[in-house]
Amino acid sequence: MITVGIRNLRNALSRYLDLVKQGEKVIITDHNRIVAEIVPPQAGQSESEMLQKYLSEQIKSGGVIKASGNFRIEPKDAAVQKDSDLEKIYTETRSERV
């Protein structure tokens, strides 16, 4: 376990995150009071499982409000089609610059 002040953490964040990646626990202090800790993820837990756990905790505490509608995110390719006006404008302005 490593203890670090906020200022030192900010100045050397990458170094402390590398230590966390190696399995160390980093305790963050502000004027010698513990304010947070950075711990490595639990072994065997995937990123999506960690995200689901975090989101469910945030929903329970009221930090996140779950969407009530059925939303669909379109793929990036569908956002701008080749025949669209945006594509024509882009092509025309690009040819003027070249």
N, C-alpha and C positions, 0 to 999 in steps of 0.2 A: 504494500500500500504506500502510495506517495502523496504527500500533501503539498499544495501549491497555492500561492495567492493569485487573485484575479489578474493583477497586472503582469505577473510572470507568466501566467497561463496565456494571456493574450499575446505576449511577446514571443512565446515559443510554443504555440498551439500544436504545430505539426509534430514536434518532438514528443509532447505528452500524448497525442493521439497514437503515435507509433508505439508508445509504451502500453497503451490500452489494447492495441492490436496484438501485442505480445502476451496479453493476459493480466497486466497490472491493473489495479484499481487506483484511480486518481481522485483524491479528495480536494475540493476547491474551497478556499477560505477567503473571507473578507474581514479584515481587521481581526484575525485570529478566531473568527467564528465560522464554523462549517456552514456553507450555503448550498453545496451541491456535490455530487459525486459522478464520475464517469466510470462505468464498468463495461467490460467486454460482454458481448451477447452470450446468452446461454448456449452451450454446446448442443448441436443437433437441431437448433431452431432456425428455420429458413427466414429470409427477409420478409416474405409475405406473412408468415405466422407472427413475427414480431410486430409488423405493421397492423395486422388485425387486432392483436392484443392491445396495442397502444390506442388505436381508434376506439375500441370498445371501452377502455378505461376513460378516454376523453368524453365519450358520449355519456357515460354514467355520471361523470363529474360535472357535466354541463359545459365543458370546454369546446365541444364540437356539437353541432346540431345536424342530425342526419337528414339528408334530402328526402323529401316526401314524394317527388315526382319520378317518372320514368324518363331518365335522361340518356341520350345516346350520343357518344362522341364519335364523330366521323373521322375516318383515317385522313392523314395529311394529304394524300393524293386526291381525295375526293373534294377537298376544300377549293382547289383551283383546277378547273378542267381546262383542257387545251383550247376549246372553242370559246371560252368565256371572254368577256370584255377586258378583264384584268390582264389576261394573257396577251391579248392584242396590244393593249397599251404598253405593257412591259416590252414586248418585242419591238414596237415602233420606237420607243424612247431609247432602247438599247442600241438599235441600228443607227440612231442619230449620234450616239457617243462614240461609236467604233469607227 
